[in-house]
Amino acid sequence: MAQHWIDAHGHFAAPGPALPRGGTGTEAGGAWVFAPESSLAYMERTGMAAQLISNCNPVTNSDAIVASNSYGASLARHYPQRFGFLAMLPLAEPARAVAEIDRGAEELGADGFAVLSNFDGVYLGDPRFEPVWAALDALGATLFLHPTTRGYGGLALGRTGALIEAPMDTARTVVDMLYAGVFRRYPRFNLLLAHGGGALPGLAGRISSFGPDSRSWVANPQRITAAEMTAAFARFYYDTALAGTAHSLDGILDVTTPDHMVYGADFGAPCTDPELCDFNLASVKGYARLSAAEREALGTNVLALFPSFAARIGAPVRRGAVPAAAE
């Protein structure tokens, strides 16, 4: 199979104990251990030219995150044509997260950065993260936002939190950032949302009609308007990982344009498997609401968000996919 698509949503884990399959929590799903050879084999089988990888396991210890970033950077150096690397930010210590942005850009060769949707229950609109957004904005960087279900065992009703709570947490934290005025103050950094933005596209109309500054009963100290909300939803980028059917893709297209949709498989994570990835890929390639050309472009739209990665693998950047900061 010809290799030309880019998987925008791949994962790795630093060497260490096996993780529970099925995601976080106490589900009895067996054990999972990351092996780069498995990711490479999957890319070969499905025609992926390369994959962007991040470690989005629910690790909050800053030292562990920094060590994991060093390992992820080593993978990208060892396989420069196959792996792009997104450095996870240790948001438990915002000052250290800013330092890790600098280290990622200057020493590790990170192509972008990644965060989880909350850190021990602290969501991303919290003012303590202001220096982090400022640092990303100064670079015009792309930030990959991935959900976590840490602490949601009760709400998950005995099932893996990856089933329902993860997509809800993506919506929860993005709306928190929106109401905090993060996207108003920092328009230069791009936000790539995992799993089709989770529940966010389905809630976009409710949020922009029910929650703008004209509704006095909705707390909105920054007075974010309906127009700002709609513009923010359109500005974001959305990957198709575990969101490749029309149920999810229709919602994305209702809030943004086809060039803001990027292919993602979620391969290399303990909460997915090759069969799920295959189903998702087939669904994306058969999605009828996009033209044939738009479906094909969906496989490489992500390159416009990560120019260093595109240059390293020698891939042309499509003119239709323009980072939000340049629009």
N, C-alpha and C positions, 0 to 999 in steps of 0.2 A: 504494500500500500504506500502511495506517495506520502511523504511526510512534509506537511506544511502548516498544519494547525498548531496553535499554541494553547496549552492548558494553563489558564490563569490561576487555577486553584489546586495546587498540590501541597502535600505536607511531608514533613520529616520529623523525626524525634531524635534527640541527642542520645548517644549510647547510655544504657542504663537498664533498669528493670522493665519487664514487659508491662504494657498498659492493658487495661481491660477492654476487650472488644465490645463495641456497642456505645462507646463514648464514655462520658464521665458518669459517676454514680456507682451503684453496687450491682448492676445487671450481670447476670451470669451468662456472658457471651464468649467466654474463652479469653485467650491472651493474644496480644498483637505486638510485634516487634518490627520497627522500621528497617528496611533493607533497600538501599538505593538501586540495587539490581532489579528488584521487583518493579519499581517505578519505571526504570529504563525499559524493561521488558513490556510493560503495559503500553508505554509510548510507542514502541516498535509495532506492537500488534494493532494499535488503533490509529496509526498514522499521525502521531503528534511529533512535531519537530522539536519541541522543547516544553518545559514546564517551569512555572514559577512556584517555588516552595517556601513554606513558612512553618514554623513550629507553633501551632495554635492550641496545644494542649494546655489545660488550665494550671499553669505554673505561675505563681505569684512571687516567688523568691527572686530577687533581682540578680543575685550572683548566678543562679541557675539559668536565668534568661540570657545573661551576658555570655556564659559559657556555651549555651546552645547556639547563640548567634555566631560565635567563633567556629563552631562545628558546621553550621549551615554554610558559612562563607567558604569553608574548606571543600564542601561538596561542589559548590559552584566553580571553584578554582580547578578542581579535579575533572569536572565535566563541563567546561565553559560553554560548549555548544548545546548542552541539553538542559541545564538547570539555571534558572534565574533565582535570585535569593532576596527574600524580604526579611529584614531584621525586626524581630519582635521588640517592642518597647516596654521596659519595666516600669509601668505606670504607678506601681506602688510607691515609687520614689521619683516624682516628676523631674527633679533636678538631674537625677541619674538617667532618666529617659532622654533628656536633652543631650546629655553627654553621649548617650548611645546613638543618637541621631548623628552627631558629629563623627563618632568612631565608625559608624556604618558607612557614611559618605566618604570619609577620608582614608580609612584604613581597611575596612572589610570589603569594600567594593559592592556594597548592598545596592540593589536595583530599586528598592523601595522599602517601605516599612509596614509593620502590621501591629494591630492592637486587638485585644478582646473587648467584647461589648460591655463588660464591667469588671472591676477589680475588687473582689471581696465585697460586692454589693455597692461599690461607688461607680456611678454612671458617668459618661464622658462629657456631660454638660457641666460637671463640677468645676468651679473656678480654679481649683488647684492644678488643673491640666492646661491652663492658659499658656504657660511657657512652651509646652510641647507643641501646641497648634501654631504658635508663633514661629518656632524653629522649622517646622515642616513647611509653613507658608513661605518663609524666607528662601527655602530651597526650591519651591514649586514642586515638591515631591508628591508622590502618590502613596496614599495610605490605604491599606487593605484592612477592612473591619470585619472580623470574624466573631460569631457568637460564642458565648460560653454558657453552660448550664450549671456552673458550679453553685452549689447551695440550693438547687431546685428539686431535690429528691421528693419533697412533699407535694409540690405543685405538679410534678410529673405523674402523680397517681400510680407509682410503681412501675412505670415504663421509662425507657431511656429519655432523658431530657432533650436529646437530639430530635425527638419526634415532633414536639409542639413548642416546647419552651425556648429552644434555640431561635427559631424564626421570630418568636415574639420578642426575644431579648434584643435582636437587631433593631426592630422597630422602636422599642422602648428607648434605647440609647441614642439613636439618630434623632428622634423627636426631642429628647433631652438636650442634645447639642443644638438643634434648631431653635428651641425656645431660649436657650442661653445666648443666642446670637453668634455662635462660633462661625457659621458660614458667612455671616455678614461681615465680621471683622477679618476673616482670613479667607479671601476668595481665590488665592493662588494655589492652594494644595488641592489635589484631586482625591476624591473618596471613592473607593471601589468596595461595593457591598457584596459579601458572600451570600450564596444561596438565593440569588434573585432579590436581595434586600429583605428576605424573610417575609414577614407580614406587612412590611411598609407599603408596597404598592397597593395592596388591597385596602389599606387604611388611609391612603393619601387623600381621597376625596372627603372622607369624614374629617380628617385633621384640618384641611384647608377651608372647609365650610364651617365647621363647629368651633375651631380653635384659634382664629386670628384675633388681632387686637380689638376688633369691634365687639367681641363677646365679653362682656364685663365679668361673667361668672367663670371664665377660664383664666387661671393665673398666667400672665404674660407680661412680666415686668419690662422686657425689652421691646414690647409692642411690635412683635413680628406680624407682618401683614399676610393676608391670603396670597397676594402676588409673590411675596418672598418665599412662602412655603412652596408654592407651585414651581417657582424657579429653582429652588433647591432640589426638589425631587427630580426635575429634569436634568440638573447638573450632575447628579451622581452617576456612577457606572455600576452595572449590575452583572454579576457572573451567574452562569446557569447551573452551578453545582447543585445537584439534587433538586433542581428547579427547571428542568428541561421540557416539561410538558406544557401544553397550552394553558392549563390552569394558572401557571406561574408566569409564562412568557407574555400572555395577554395583558396581565397587570402591569408588567414592565413597560410594554409598548403604550399603555394608556397614560404613563407619566413621563416617558422620555422617548428618544428617537433610536432607531436601530443601531446607530454607530456607538451608542452607550451600552450596548449589550455585548458581553464577552463570554467566550466559552470557558467553562471550568468543570473539572471532573470530580474533584474532592478525593482523588486517588492518594493513597498513602496516609489515610486517617483511620483510626480504629472504629469509626462509626459508619464506615461504608465498606464496599467490597467490589470486585471486578464486575459482577453481574449488575449491580446498581449503576456503576459507571457506564457500562455498555448500554443499558436501557436509557440512561440520560442522554448519551451521545446520539443514539438512534432517534430519540424524540426531538432533539434539537435539529438534527439534519432533516427531519421530516416536517418541521413546523411550517404550516401552510400560510400563515399570515405574513411571512417574509417572502420576498422574491428569491429566486435561486441565487442571484448575485448578493443579496443581503445576507442570506444564510451562509454563503461562503465567506463573506467578509467578517461575519461573527467569529470565525475561527482565528482571525488575526487582528481584530480591533484593539486588543489589549496592548499591542506593540506601541501605540501612540502614547500610552501612559508610562512606559518604561523605556525611554530612548537609549539608555546605556545598554540595556539588555538586547534591544533590537540591533544596535550597532555590533555588539559582541557576536551575535549569531548570524550577522550579515543579512538581516531580513529588512525588506523595504517597509516603510510605514505608510499605510493607506492614507490618502488625503482626506477621506471622509471621517476619520476618527481623530478628533482634535482634543487635546486635554482641555479641561474646563478653564484653566487659567488663561488660555490663549483665545477663548471663544469671544 
